[in-house]
Amino acid sequence: MGYIDFGKKMAAPLMAAALFVMPVHTWAAEDFTGLSDAQVYDLGNSFMEKRDYGQALAAYDHILSTNGDWALVYTSRARAKYLLGDRAGAEADLNRALQFEPNLPDVYYVRGSLQYMENDFAGAEESFNRALELNPDYIDAITILGKLYFDTGRENEAVKAMSLAVEKSPTAMAYVNRAMIYAKIPDLSAANLDYNAALELDPKCATAYLNRGMLFVEQHKFNAARSDFDNAIKADPKNYNAYINRGYLSMEAKQFEEAMADFNKAVELQPDNGLAYNARGMANRRIGSYEEALRDFSRCIELAPDYELGYKSRAMFYRNMGEFDKALPDFEKIIELAPNDPVAHYDKGCLLLEMQQPDQALELFNKAVELDGGHTPQFMLNKAVAEAYLGENDVAAADFTKTIEMADNYALAYLYRGTLYSNMGLKEQARADINRVLMLEPDNQQAQELMKKLK
């Protein structure tokens, strides 16, 4: 199903929804006339929460133009600058903050967050620990450190950190954060308990409903998931993720009108968020509105050109429409963005196989198997298919056998190996494989036809 999955790595709080940056607006200094510096600072922070980083920057600039030694404002401005792409300016502001207040924990927290976003995990860990040396009760630093531990494969330390956050500040969000770690380990029972605890503390915690709903989806408890998505929307009518996930549930239930309504609402709420367009594009494709689907996928790419999702959707759209030449650049872009993703290589290999280029397809299937470690039967199966196309029959037969060893009820693997054996004149082995197919899928017409030829 198409539910939102943000992958193993969990973004730091600083990065919340920062993937799609809002347009920059600049306010003139006189717009803050009559407000105290404290009021302007609060206003700047409000702009940050709304992801209006340009206006936040203007607010912080206004304060520092007359109050140039306020370390906390430099720290906040560093966040705004980073999210607007000015990394050097962000680092300069953090250094400036430390000149005025060398023991300000927030500086180290923000610096660690920036390092985390740059995948400098060692540097981030050092910064977060420094923030905690200065303030052992800094809950945000404890929480993000737990996420960092998880990202670097230290699951036990991640749980300990999140548990410490719960102990020091038993809020709904503390339980939600620990539940997210449990869900990824996965320990679904512990995750459920934490989401339940969060909702007992705050019955209107939309994030707890949304995340628990996604957990229910993984457990195929779709009615419970829908109920949680409904409750997330009641608690936060502007929670576009809840609309997207509920829309996917409706789409899988073939309730396309309801799905489209939810996806349209998500687009309305977040017109600059590619996820909403991608979701609506998938619905448009399912109902046969192909021009609208293509437009939505392309809009997703425009909004998030460095994110694979839109390219994947558009590539599969073109491939399914038989427009292979248009699909190929998108598959290539996916590999450029995710060079270590075995699925990216596998998908492009499938396209090249359909384009009658088995030699290039085989290279990609080999890469997919290498990156995957040989754990996915489908990758090995298509590797064998490409080898068979190239006349490498013995190698193909061995790879079909490896596929079957990984999944002994994989009817297609038996069918392909049986077909290969038939072509090689090995009728006894072919009959055994086709009999196995017919045991697994008695109505398989290809197997029935081949068996007639083998008798």
C-alpha positions as CSV (number, residue, x, y, z in Angstrom):
1,M,0.0,0.0,0.0
2,G,1.1,3.6,-0.5
3,Y,1.3,4.7,3.1
4,I,3.8,7.4,4.1
5,D,7.0,5.9,5.2
6,F,9.8,8.2,6.1
7,G,12.3,5.3,6.2
8,K,14.7,4.3,9.0
9,K,16.2,7.7,9.6
10,M,14.1,10.0,11.7
11,A,14.6,13.6,11.2
12,A,15.8,15.9,13.9
13,P,13.2,18.4,15.4
14,L,15.0,21.2,13.5
15,M,14.2,19.5,10.2
16,A,10.5,19.1,10.8
17,A,8.8,19.5,7.4
18,A,11.8,21.3,6.0
19,L,12.0,19.2,2.9
20,F,9.7,21.6,1.0
21,V,10.9,25.1,1.7
22,M,8.3,27.9,1.5
23,P,9.0,30.9,-0.8
24,V,11.1,33.6,0.9
25,H,9.4,36.8,1.9
26,T,11.2,39.8,3.2
27,W,9.7,42.2,5.6
28,A,11.0,45.7,5.9
29,A,12.2,46.8,9.3
30,E,9.4,49.3,9.8
31,D,6.9,46.4,9.8
32,F,8.0,45.7,13.4
33,T,7.6,49.3,14.6
34,G,6.0,49.4,18.0
35,L,7.0,45.9,19.0
36,S,9.5,45.1,21.7
37,D,12.5,42.9,20.8
38,A,10.9,40.1,22.8
39,Q,7.7,40.4,20.8
40,V,9.6,40.4,17.5
41,Y,11.6,37.3,18.7
42,D,8.3,35.5,19.5
43,L,7.0,36.5,16.1
44,G,10.1,35.2,14.4
45,N,9.7,31.9,16.2
46,S,6.1,31.8,15.1
47,F,7.3,32.2,11.5
48,M,9.7,29.3,12.0
49,E,6.9,27.1,13.1
50,K,5.0,28.0,10.0
51,R,8.1,27.3,7.9
52,D,8.1,30.9,6.7
53,Y,11.9,31.2,7.1
54,G,12.3,34.4,5.1
55,Q,10.0,36.3,7.5
56,A,11.6,34.7,10.5
57,L,15.0,35.8,9.2
58,A,13.7,39.4,8.8
59,A,12.5,39.4,12.4
60,Y,15.8,38.2,13.8
61,D,17.7,40.7,11.6
62,H,15.5,43.5,13.0
63,I,16.4,42.5,16.6
64,L,20.1,42.1,16.0
65,S,20.3,45.5,14.2
66,T,19.9,47.2,17.5
67,N,20.6,44.4,20.1
68,G,23.6,42.8,18.6
69,D,24.8,40.7,21.6
70,W,21.7,38.5,22.1
71,A,23.1,35.0,21.7
72,L,19.8,33.2,21.6
73,V,18.7,35.3,18.6
74,Y,21.9,34.5,16.7
75,T,21.1,30.8,17.4
76,S,17.6,31.1,16.1
77,R,18.8,33.0,13.1
78,A,21.3,30.3,12.4
79,R,18.4,27.8,12.0
80,A,16.6,30.1,9.6
81,K,19.7,30.7,7.5
82,Y,20.4,27.0,7.3
83,L,16.9,26.2,6.2
84,L,17.2,28.9,3.5
85,G,20.4,27.3,2.2
86,D,22.9,29.6,3.8
87,R,25.1,27.1,5.6
88,A,28.1,29.3,6.1
89,G,25.9,32.1,7.5
90,A,24.3,29.6,9.9
91,E,27.7,28.5,11.2
92,A,28.9,32.1,11.5
93,D,25.8,32.9,13.6
94,L,26.4,30.0,15.9
95,N,30.0,31.1,16.5
96,R,28.8,34.6,17.1
97,A,26.4,33.3,19.7
98,L,29.2,31.5,21.5
99,Q,31.2,34.7,21.7
100,F,28.5,36.3,23.7
101,E,27.4,33.3,25.7
102,P,29.8,30.3,25.5
103,N,27.8,28.1,27.8
104,L,24.4,28.4,26.0
105,P,23.1,24.9,25.5
106,D,20.8,25.9,22.7
107,V,23.8,26.8,20.5
108,Y,25.2,23.3,20.8
109,Y,21.7,21.8,20.3
110,V,21.2,23.7,17.0
111,R,24.8,23.0,15.9
112,G,24.2,19.3,16.5
113,S,20.9,19.5,14.6
114,L,22.7,21.0,11.6
115,Q,25.4,18.4,11.8
116,Y,22.8,15.7,12.1
117,M,21.1,16.9,8.9
118,E,24.4,16.8,7.1
119,N,24.9,13.2,8.3
120,D,27.9,14.2,10.5
121,F,26.7,11.9,13.2
122,A,30.0,12.0,15.2
123,G,30.0,15.8,15.3
124,A,26.3,15.9,16.1
125,E,26.7,13.5,19.0
126,E,29.5,15.6,20.4
127,S,27.4,18.7,20.2
128,F,24.3,17.1,21.8
129,N,26.4,15.7,24.6
130,R,27.9,19.2,25.2
131,A,24.4,20.7,25.4
132,L,23.5,18.0,28.0
133,E,26.6,18.7,30.0
134,L,25.4,22.3,30.3
135,N,21.8,21.3,30.9
136,P,21.2,17.6,31.8
137,D,17.4,18.2,31.6
138,Y,17.4,19.4,28.0
139,I,14.7,17.1,26.8
140,D,15.0,18.0,23.1
141,A,18.7,17.2,23.2
142,I,18.0,13.8,24.9
143,T,15.3,13.0,22.4
144,I,17.4,13.9,19.3
145,L,20.3,12.0,20.7
146,G,18.1,8.9,21.0
147,K,17.2,9.3,17.3
148,L,20.8,9.6,16.4
149,Y,21.7,6.5,18.4
150,F,19.0,4.7,16.3
151,D,20.4,6.0,13.0
152,T,23.8,4.7,13.9
153,G,22.6,1.2,14.8
154,R,22.6,1.6,18.6
155,E,19.0,0.5,19.3
156,N,19.4,-0.2,23.0
157,E,21.0,3.2,23.6
158,A,18.2,4.8,21.6
159,V,15.6,3.2,23.8
160,K,17.5,4.2,27.0
161,A,17.7,7.8,25.8
162,M,14.0,8.0,24.9
163,S,13.1,6.4,28.3
164,L,15.2,9.0,30.0
165,A,13.2,11.7,28.2
166,V,10.0,10.0,29.4
167,E,11.3,9.8,32.9
168,K,12.3,13.5,33.0
169,S,9.3,14.8,31.2
170,P,6.4,12.3,30.8
171,T,4.6,14.2,28.2
172,A,2.5,12.8,25.3
173,M,5.2,13.6,22.8
174,A,7.9,11.9,24.9
175,Y,5.9,8.7,24.7
176,V,5.3,9.3,21.0
177,N,9.0,9.7,20.4
178,R,9.8,6.4,22.2
179,A,7.0,4.7,20.4
180,M,8.6,5.6,17.1
181,I,11.8,3.9,18.1
182,Y,9.9,0.8,19.3
183,A,8.0,0.7,16.0
184,K,11.2,0.8,14.0
185,I,13.0,-1.9,16.0
186,P,10.3,-3.3,15.6
187,D,8.6,-3.9,18.9
188,L,5.0,-3.2,17.9
189,S,3.5,-4.2,21.3
190,A,5.8,-1.7,23.2
191,A,5.0,1.0,20.5
192,N,1.3,0.5,20.9
193,L,1.6,0.8,24.7
194,D,3.4,4.1,24.3
195,Y,0.9,5.5,21.9
196,N,-1.8,4.5,24.2
197,A,0.0,6.2,27.1
198,A,0.4,9.4,25.0
199,L,-3.3,9.5,24.2
200,E,-4.2,9.0,27.9
201,L,-2.1,12.1,28.7
202,D,-3.4,14.1,25.7
203,P,-6.6,12.7,24.0
204,K,-6.1,15.3,21.3
205,C,-2.6,14.4,20.3
206,A,-2.9,14.1,16.6
207,T,0.6,12.8,16.1
208,A,-0.1,9.8,18.4
209,Y,-3.3,9.0,16.5
210,L,-1.5,9.3,13.1
211,N,1.5,7.2,14.1
212,R,-0.6,4.6,15.8
213,G,-2.9,4.4,12.7
214,M,0.2,3.8,10.6
215,L,1.2,1.1,13.0
216,F,-2.3,-0.5,12.6
217,V,-1.8,-0.4,8.8
218,E,1.4,-2.5,9.2
219,Q,-0.6,-5.0,11.3
220,H,-3.4,-5.0,8.6
221,K,-5.9,-3.6,11.2
222,F,-7.4,-1.3,8.6
223,N,-10.6,-0.4,10.5
224,A,-8.6,0.6,13.5
225,A,-6.2,2.6,11.3
226,R,-9.1,4.5,9.7
227,S,-10.5,5.3,13.1
228,D,-7.1,6.7,14.2
229,F,-6.8,8.8,11.0
230,D,-10.3,10.1,11.6
231,N,-9.3,11.1,15.2
232,A,-6.1,12.7,14.0
233,I,-8.1,14.9,11.7
234,K,-10.6,15.8,14.4
235,A,-7.7,16.7,16.7
236,D,-5.9,18.6,14.0
237,P,-8.0,19.5,11.0
238,K,-4.9,20.8,9.2
239,N,-2.9,17.5,9.6
240,Y,-2.4,16.8,5.9
241,N,-0.6,13.5,6.6
242,A,-3.7,12.2,8.2
243,Y,-5.7,13.0,5.1
244,I,-3.1,11.4,2.8
245,N,-3.0,8.2,4.8
246,R,-6.8,8.0,5.1
247,G,-7.0,8.6,1.4
248,Y,-4.7,5.7,0.7
249,L,-6.9,3.5,2.9
250,S,-9.9,4.6,0.8
251,M,-8.1,4.0,-2.4
252,E,-7.1,0.5,-1.5
253,A,-10.8,-0.1,-0.6
254,K,-11.6,1.2,-4.1
255,Q,-13.5,4.1,-2.6
256,F,-12.0,6.5,-5.1
257,E,-14.3,9.5,-4.5
258,E,-13.5,9.5,-0.8
259,A,-9.8,9.1,-1.5
260,M,-9.7,11.9,-4.0
261,A,-11.5,14.2,-1.5
262,D,-8.8,13.5,1.1
263,F,-6.0,14.0,-1.4
264,N,-7.5,17.3,-2.6
265,K,-7.8,18.4,1.0
266,A,-4.1,17.6,1.6
267,V,-3.1,19.6,-1.5
268,E,-5.3,22.5,-0.3
269,L,-3.6,22.4,3.1
270,Q,-0.1,22.0,1.8
271,P,0.1,23.4,-1.8
272,D,3.9,23.3,-1.7
273,N,4.2,19.7,-0.4
274,G,5.0,17.1,-3.0
275,L,3.7,14.2,-1.0
276,A,0.1,15.4,-1.4
277,Y,0.5,15.7,-5.2
278,N,2.1,12.3,-5.5
279,A,-0.8,10.7,-3.5
280,R,-3.4,12.4,-5.7
281,G,-1.5,11.4,-8.8
282,M,-1.7,7.8,-7.7
283,A,-5.5,8.1,-7.3
284,N,-5.8,9.8,-10.7
285,R,-3.9,7.0,-12.3
286,R,-6.2,4.4,-10.6
287,I,-9.3,6.0,-11.9
288,G,-7.9,6.5,-15.4
289,S,-7.4,10.3,-15.3
290,Y,-3.9,9.9,-16.8
291,E,-3.3,13.6,-17.8
292,E,-4.1,14.7,-14.2
293,A,-1.9,11.9,-12.8
294,L,1.1,12.9,-14.9
295,R,0.5,16.6,-13.9
296,D,0.5,15.7,-10.2
297,F,3.6,13.5,-10.4
298,S,5.5,16.3,-12.3
299,R,4.4,18.8,-9.7
300,C,5.7,16.6,-7.0
301,I,9.1,16.5,-8.8
302,E,9.1,20.3,-9.2
303,L,8.5,20.8,-5.5
304,A,11.0,18.1,-4.4
305,P,13.6,17.6,-7.2
306,D,16.0,15.9,-4.8
307,Y,13.5,13.3,-3.5
308,E,12.9,10.0,-5.3
309,L,9.2,9.7,-4.7
310,G,7.9,11.7,-7.6
311,Y,10.4,10.3,-10.1
312,K,9.4,6.7,-9.0
313,S,5.7,7.4,-9.6
314,R,6.2,9.1,-12.9
315,A,8.6,6.5,-14.1
316,M,6.2,3.7,-13.3
317,F,3.4,5.7,-14.9
318,Y,5.4,6.0,-18.2
319,R,6.4,2.4,-18.0
320,N,2.8,1.2,-17.6
321,M,1.8,3.3,-20.5
322,G,4.5,1.8,-22.6
323,E,6.3,5.1,-23.0
324,F,9.7,3.5,-22.2
325,D,11.8,6.3,-23.6
326,K,10.2,8.8,-21.2
327,A,10.4,6.4,-18.2
328,L,14.2,5.8,-18.7
329,P,15.4,9.3,-17.6
330,D,13.3,9.1,-14.4
331,F,14.7,5.7,-13.5
332,E,18.2,7.0,-14.1
333,K,17.4,10.0,-11.9
334,I,16.2,7.7,-9.1
335,I,19.6,5.8,-9.2
336,E,21.4,9.1,-9.2
337,L,19.5,10.2,-6.0
338,A,19.7,6.7,-4.3
339,P,22.8,4.9,-5.7
340,N,22.7,2.3,-2.9
341,D,19.0,1.4,-3.3
342,P,18.7,-2.1,-4.8
343,V,15.1,-1.4,-5.8
344,A,16.2,1.5,-7.9
345,H,18.6,-0.7,-9.9
346,Y,16.0,-3.5,-10.1
347,D,13.3,-1.2,-11.4
348,K,15.5,0.2,-14.2
349,G,16.6,-3.3,-15.0
350,C,13.0,-4.4,-15.5
351,L,12.4,-1.5,-17.8
352,L,15.5,-2.3,-19.9
353,L,14.3,-5.9,-20.1
354,E,11.0,-4.7,-21.5
355,M,13.0,-2.6,-24.0
356,Q,14.8,-5.8,-25.2
357,Q,18.1,-4.8,-23.7
358,P,18.9,-7.9,-21.5
359,D,22.6,-7.2,-21.3
360,Q,22.2,-3.8,-19.7
361,A,19.3,-5.2,-17.6
362,L,21.6,-8.0,-16.3
363,E,24.1,-5.5,-15.1
364,L,21.4,-3.7,-13.1
365,F,20.0,-7.0,-11.7
366,N,23.5,-8.0,-10.6
367,K,23.9,-4.6,-8.9
368,A,20.5,-5.0,-7.1
369,V,21.5,-8.5,-5.9
370,E,24.8,-7.2,-4.7
371,L,23.3,-4.3,-2.8
372,D,20.6,-6.4,-1.4
373,G,23.0,-9.2,-0.3
374,G,21.0,-11.8,-2.2
375,H,18.0,-11.7,0.1
376,T,15.2,-10.8,-2.3
377,P,13.8,-13.6,-4.5
378,Q,12.4,-11.2,-7.1
379,F,15.9,-9.7,-7.8
380,M,17.4,-13.1,-8.3
381,L,14.5,-14.2,-10.5
382,N,14.9,-11.4,-12.9
383,K,18.6,-11.8,-13.0
384,A,18.0,-15.3,-14.2
385,V,15.5,-14.1,-16.7
386,A,18.0,-11.8,-18.2
387,E,20.6,-14.6,-18.3
388,A,18.2,-16.8,-20.1
389,Y,17.5,-14.1,-22.7
390,L,21.2,-13.9,-23.3
391,G,21.5,-17.7,-23.7
392,E,23.4,-18.3,-20.5
393,N,21.2,-21.2,-19.7
394,D,23.2,-23.0,-17.1
395,V,23.8,-19.8,-15.1
396,A,20.1,-18.9,-15.5
397,A,19.0,-22.4,-14.2
398,A,21.3,-22.0,-11.2
399,D,19.8,-18.6,-10.4
400,F,16.3,-19.9,-10.8
401,T,17.2,-22.6,-8.3
402,K,18.6,-20.0,-5.9
403,T,15.3,-18.1,-6.2
404,I,13.4,-21.3,-5.3
405,E,15.7,-21.9,-2.4
406,M,14.8,-18.5,-1.0
407,A,11.0,-18.9,-1.7
408,D,10.0,-22.5,-2.3
409,N,6.4,-21.6,-3.1
410,Y,7.3,-19.1,-5.7
411,A,5.2,-20.4,-8.7
412,L,6.7,-18.0,-11.2
413,A,10.2,-19.2,-10.4
414,Y,9.2,-22.8,-11.1
415,L,7.4,-21.8,-14.3
416,Y,10.4,-19.9,-15.6
417,R,12.9,-22.7,-14.7
418,G,10.5,-25.3,-16.2
419,T,10.3,-23.3,-19.4
420,L,14.1,-23.0,-19.5
421,Y,14.5,-26.8,-18.9
422,S,12.0,-27.4,-21.7
423,N,14.0,-25.2,-24.0
424,M,17.2,-27.1,-23.0
425,G,15.6,-30.4,-23.8
426,L,15.4,-31.5,-20.1
427,K,11.8,-32.7,-20.2
428,E,11.8,-34.6,-17.0
429,Q,13.1,-31.7,-14.9
430,A,10.7,-29.4,-16.8
431,R,7.7,-31.6,-16.0
432,A,8.6,-31.7,-12.3
433,D,8.7,-27.9,-12.2
434,I,5.5,-27.4,-14.1
435,N,3.7,-30.0,-11.9
436,R,4.9,-27.9,-9.0
437,V,3.4,-24.7,-10.6
438,L,0.1,-26.5,-11.1
439,M,0.0,-27.6,-7.4
440,L,0.5,-24.0,-6.4
441,E,-1.7,-22.5,-9.0
442,P,-4.0,-25.0,-10.6
443,D,-5.5,-22.5,-13.0
444,N,-2.1,-21.2,-14.4
445,Q,-2.7,-21.3,-18.2
446,Q,0.9,-21.0,-19.1
447,A,1.7,-24.0,-17.0
448,Q,-1.2,-25.9,-18.5
449,E,-0.1,-25.2,-22.1
450,L,3.5,-26.1,-21.4
451,M,2.5,-29.4,-19.7
452,K,0.6,-30.4,-22.9
453,K,3.7,-29.9,-24.9
454,L,5.8,-31.9,-22.5
455,K,3.5,-35.0,-22.6
